[in-house]
């Protein structure tokens, strides 16, 4: 995976989050644990400036009451975990 495959809008969102902007995900009655998602996104933001990021394992977020929308988070992270194109 390269950051170009992740897309400039996603990298921009990571950088904005690193600078203090909130994540753009809706809160749902049952969603991903917000602190876990935010910690993972901080880690991604730190790696976003690197030339060749290390392999990133798919996160196993806990589902809780009043968490981030699972579909939105999964859609945002999908490019990181797709198999490489030939």
N, C-alpha and C positions, 0 to 999 in steps of 0.2 A: 504494500500500500504506500502510495506517496500522497503528500498533502494536495497535489494537483488533482488527484482522483477524488479526494475528499471535497474539493470545491472551495473556491474563494469565499463564498457567502458563509459556509460553515466555519472556515478558519477565522473569518471576520467576527462571527458570533462568539467564538472561543476567546478571541482577543478582547472583545467588548466585555465578556463575562469576567475575564482576568482583571480588567480595569474597574470592575465594580457594578456593571450592568446586570440586571436579573436575567435569568434564563427565560426564553419565550414560551415555555410550556405551560399549558393550562393545568390547573389543579383539578383532580377528579376525586370522587368519593373513595375509590380504591385505585391507587396509583403507586408508582415507584417511590421509595423512601427518598425524600428531598435531600437530606444530608448526604446520603450515599451518591445520588446523582451529581450533586454539586461537587463532591470530592473527586469523583471520576472526571468531571469536566475540568476541574482545576488541573488535574494530571494531564489531560489532553492539551490544555492551553499551554502548559509548560513545554510539551513536546512539539507543539505546532511550529516552532521556529527552527527545529532541527532539520538538517539535511536528510538524514535517513533515520526515521523514527524506528524504535525497536518494535518487535511484535507486541501487539496489544491483545490480551485475552478478552473475550466478550464478558461484560460484567454480569453478575448475578444479583440484581437489585432485589431487595425485599419489597413485597407489596404490602402497603399500609393504608390506613384511612387517611384521606386528604393528602395524597401524593401526586407527583407529576404524572401527567397523562402518558400511559405506557406506549400507546401507538405513536405519539409524537416523538418520544425519546427514542423508540426503536427505529423509526423512520430516519431520524437525524443520524443515528449511529450506523445505519445499514451499510454505507459505503466502506466503513472500516473493516467489516467482517465478510464482505463478499469475496468469493474466490477470484484470484487474478485472472484477467482475460488473456487468451492466447493470441 
